[in-house]
Amino acid sequence: MFSGAPSHLISPLLKLSLSSQSNRFLHRHIAMQALKFEKTGSLDNLSLVNIDKPTLRPGEALIRVRAAGVNGSDTAGVMGILPFVTTPRIPGRDFSGEVVEVLEESGASSQQWIGAEVWGTGGNRGFSSDGTFSQYVVVPIDALSRKPATLDHSKAGSMTLPWLCAWITVDTLANVKEGDNVIIIGARGGIGSAAAQLCKERGARVFGTYTSLAKVTPPSYITPIELSSKGAIREAIAKAGLQNRIDVLLDCAGYDQPFNDAVFTMTPEGTGRVVIMAVHTKDGLFPVDLRTFYTKALTLKGMKSGILGPLEVKKVLDELASKIDSGLLEGPKEVKEVNITNMDAVKGALQEILTRASHVRSVIIP
């Protein structure tokens, strides 16, 4: 190859050839950054790594992640609180981004998805399969959902899991109807605030609890209850003339005192529905006033986001996107962006959502 070339040029040419080959190798084999943990137990186990970009199988799409929402379950997974999380693992459940590649199944035509802006959440992603805290994530083509056109990637990526949980809670489990009286414990949180919008859209009357109203302006469709005393909920409901007339209790906070206080206000007609989605004690236990519970013939259900499959999640997200773009529902007003390379900020965001230290949701920006 170098026959006849001056000897002083051979070494630089070889170096250039080797460098080009090396760059091609690196581009092919180290194609994305991701956050990964090899074992659970501490946020310090999470680190930024360079790994191969995912390889598609027929029927899958590759998404360039632009924003990945931070949820409490992400932190719980890294910390080892969730026993079904397998390692090594890339965490993250929510995402918003663009479709950059599809691998069609035989006879299928999916090229129309290339370049589409999509969002998603749910399933085992981040638990037993790799999640969204990375530059790329794989999603079944059939499960792709176009994000709301009126929201940017950061806002869209911050809300998919909370809104999915709220939808399951309000629609699937509680079956909130027009005219229902609803109490939401934890109305300021991601799930609680989304559930309040969904209840309002269905024509329900919504009471929402807040730990403090000093710096909060609840939306007009929520009657706020400040948890300033042990009997604050029953006092507020009695004042509204609705004692024994609360149809639905949605507990998004997970503390026994307000839960039992709210149960006391519910209908005794055998139609009362209670949905619980959080218990913030280390052992997962708190005392329930079962005498009041059974004398009111209440129904208790637990919210689990995984009860919906990928196609069901797509259907929910498609409907949410349509309602957000039409103005029937409202997305977040602000989010906090955290660069994936800033490990201190990443760990801070994961710790913050577990301790509820902020009411502004964070997203990882790969």
N, C-alpha and C positions, 0 to 999 in steps of 0.2 A: 504493500500500500504506500509505503514511504520511499520506495526505490527512487534514487536520484535526488531526494530532498537533502538539502544541506543538513549536516549533523546537528548544528545548533538549533534547528527548528523541530527536530523529531520529538524531543522531550515535551515542549509546549503543546504540540499537536496531540501527543498521547494523553497529556493531562486534560486537554480540552475534550477529547473523546471520552475519557473515563468520567470526567465531570458531567458531561451530557447524559451518559448512561446512568450515572448515579442519580441525577435529578429526575430522569424518567422513572427510575425504580422507586424513588421516594414519593413521586407524585402518584404512582400506581398503588403503593402499599401503605403509605401513611397519608391518608386523604382527608382526615377530619379530626377536629378536637372534640373531646367529650369529658364530662365529669364521671368518675367511676370510683366504686369502692370494692375492695377485695374481701372485706369482712365487715360485719355490722358491729355496733356498740358505741361509736363516737363519730361526731362530724369531722374529726381530724382524720378519719379513715378515707374521706373523700378527697380525690386529687384530680388535677387536670392532666389528661393523657392524650397522646396522638395514636390513633388506631385506624385500621382499615375502614373505608367507607362500606356500608352494608351492601351485600349482594342480593339482588332481587330474585325471587322465584316467580313463576307464572302467576298472574293475578295480583301482583303487588306494585305499588308506586313508591318512588323515593321522594321524600319531602325535604327541601332545604328549610330548616327550622329558622325562623326569624325571631321568635319569642316563645319561651316556655314558662308557663305559670308555675309559681311556687306554692305548693299545698302542704297542709299539715301531714298528709300521708307520705309525702316525699321525705320529710324529716324523720317521721316514725320508721320508715323503711331503713334509712341509714343507721338510725339509732338501735335497731334490732327490736323495736316494739311490736312489729308485725311479723308473726312467726312464719308466714308463707312467702316472705321475700327470700329469693335465692341469690347466691353470690358466685362469682363476681357479677356486678350489676351496674348499669348506667341508670340512675333514677330519672324521674320526671314523667308526668302523665299528660299534661296539657301541652298543646302546641298551636302555633299559627305560622304558616309559611307558604312556599310555592312548590308545586309539583315540577320536578326537574327530569324525571325519568319514569317510564312505565314498562312493564314486561307483561304483554297481553297473553291470556290463555288462548288456546287454539280456537279460532273462529271469532274471537272477541275483537272489538275495535274501541280502544281507550285513548287514542292519541289526542282527543279533544281536551283531555285533562292536562296536557303539557302546558306549563305556564300558569295554570289556575292557582288562585290564592285560596287556601283551604285552612280549616281549623279542625281540632279533634281532641279527644280525651277518652278515658275509660279503659276497661278491659284489664289485662294483666300487665300492660305496658308499665315499666318501671318497677315491677315486682318480680315476675318470673320470666319476663323478656325485657330487652333493653329499652330504655325510655328516651325522653325528649331533651334531656340536658346534654345535647350534642348538636353538631352542625347538620346532621342528617338523621332521619328516622324513616322506617318502613311502615307503610299502611296498606291494608287491602284496598284494591281499587274500588270494590263495591261499597266500601265504607267511607269514601271521600265525601266531604261536605264543604261547600264553598262558604268561606267566612263572610260575615256581614260587610257589605261594601262600604258602609258608613263608619266602620271602625278600622283603625290602623292595626298592624300586627301585634303591637304590645298590649293594647286594650283587649283585642280578641283573644290573644293567648293567655290573658290573665283570668278569664271568666268561664272557660268551658267546663271544668269539673264542678265548681260551685253551682253553676246553672243546671248542669245535668242532675246533680244531687237535689237541687230545689225542685226540678221538674218531677223527678221520681217521687219526692216527698209529697208534693201538692197534687199531682195527677194520679200516679199509680197507687200510692199507699193511702193517702188521706182522702182522695177523691173530693177535693174542695168544690163546692157548688155555690151558685148564686144565692145570696141570703145567709150563708153560713157566718157564724161569729168565730173568729180565729185568734188564738194567742200564739205569737212567735216569741219564744225565749231566745234572746240573742239576735235581735232584729238588725243590728248594725253590721254583723259579720257577713262574709261572702255568701253563704248559703241562705242565711236569714233574710238579708236584704233582697236577694233574688226571689225567694219564696214569697216575700211580701208583695212584690210586683205581680207575680203570677196569681196570687190570691185576689189582689185588687182587680186584675184583668177579668177574673171569673165572676166578679160582682160580690165578693165576700167583704165583710167588715173586719178590719185587721187591727189588733192591739199588739204592740211590740215593746219588749222590755229593753232597757238600756241601763248600764251600770251607773252612768252619770249623764245628765242632760246639759251640763255646764257649757260644753263646747260643741254640742250636737244640735243640728236642726233637722229633725226627722221629716221625711216627705209628708205631704199633706194627707195622703191616703192611709197613714199609720197614726193611730191614737197611741201616743207614747206613754209608757209606764216606767218611771225611774225606780230602780230597786234600792230605795233609800231606807227601807225597813223590811222586816221579815214578812209582814202581811201586805206588802205594797200591791201585789197583783189582785188579791181578793178584795182589797179596799177599792181599787180602781174599777174593778168589774162591778162591784156593788153600787158604786157611785153612778156608773153608766146604766144601772137598772137591768143588768144582765146576769146576775147570780143564777146559777143552774141553767144558763142558756148558752154556754160556750160549747160549740159543736166540735171544734178541732183544736188540738194543742200540738204545736211543732216545737220540739226542744232541740235547738241548735247550740246550746251552751253546755249542758251536762252537769248541773249542780242540783243537789237534792232539795234544797230549801225552796227555790223558786218553782221547781217542778211540782212538788207537793202542794204548794200554794195555788198553782194554776189548776191542778186536778180538782181541788175543792170547788172551783167555779163552774165545772162542766155539767152538761145536761145529764139528768138521771134517767133519760128515756131509752137508754140502750143503743143510742145512735152516735155516741161520742167516740171520736177517733184520736188516738195519741200516737205520734211518730217521734221516735227518739233517735238521734244520730251522733250523740257525743256523750261521753262520760269521762270527766277530767279528774278522776282519782287514779292513783298509780295502779291499784288492783282492779280497776274497772267496775267497782261496786259503789252503790249508795243506797240508803234506806228509802223505800217507797211506802206510802200510806196505803196499804192494800185494802184496808177496811173501806176507805172512801172509794178506792178504785172499783172494788167489786159491787158496792152498793149503788154505784152509778152505771154498772154494766158496761164499762168502757172496753174498747179494743186497743191493744198495744202492738205496734209494729216497729221493727228496726229498719233503718235506711241503710242499704248497701248499694253502692254505685254499680257493682259488678252484676246486679241482677238483670241488666240489659245487655244484650249481645251487640256486636259491632253494627249490624244493620239497624237495630232499634236505636242505638245511639245516633247514627247518621240521621235517622228520621227526626229525632228530637232536635238535633243541631240545625237541620235544615229549617224546621219550623221556627226555632228561635231566631235564626238569621233573618228570615222573612219578616218576623214581627219587630225586630230591632231596626231593620232598614225602613219599615213602614211607620216607625214611631210609636208603635203600640207598647214596646218595651224599651228600656234605656240601658245602655252599656255603662261601664265605669267612667267616671269623670277624670280620674287620674290613676296612674300606675307608677311604680318605681322600677326603673331599668337597672339591672345588675349585669355587668360584663362577665362573661364566663371565665375570663382570664384572671379576674380579681377574686382570689380565693377567700380573702378576709370578708369581702362584701357578700360573696356567695354563702359562706357559713353564717354570716350575720342575718341574711334573709331567711335561711332555714331555721335558725334559732328563733327569730322574731315571730314567725307565723306559729310556731309551737307554743310560745308564751303569750301570743296575742298582744305583742308590744306595739303593733302599728295597725291602723285601720285602712292603710293604703296597701294594696296587694303588690307584690314584687314579681317581676319576670326576669328570667335568665336570657341574656342576649348572646347567642353563640357567634 
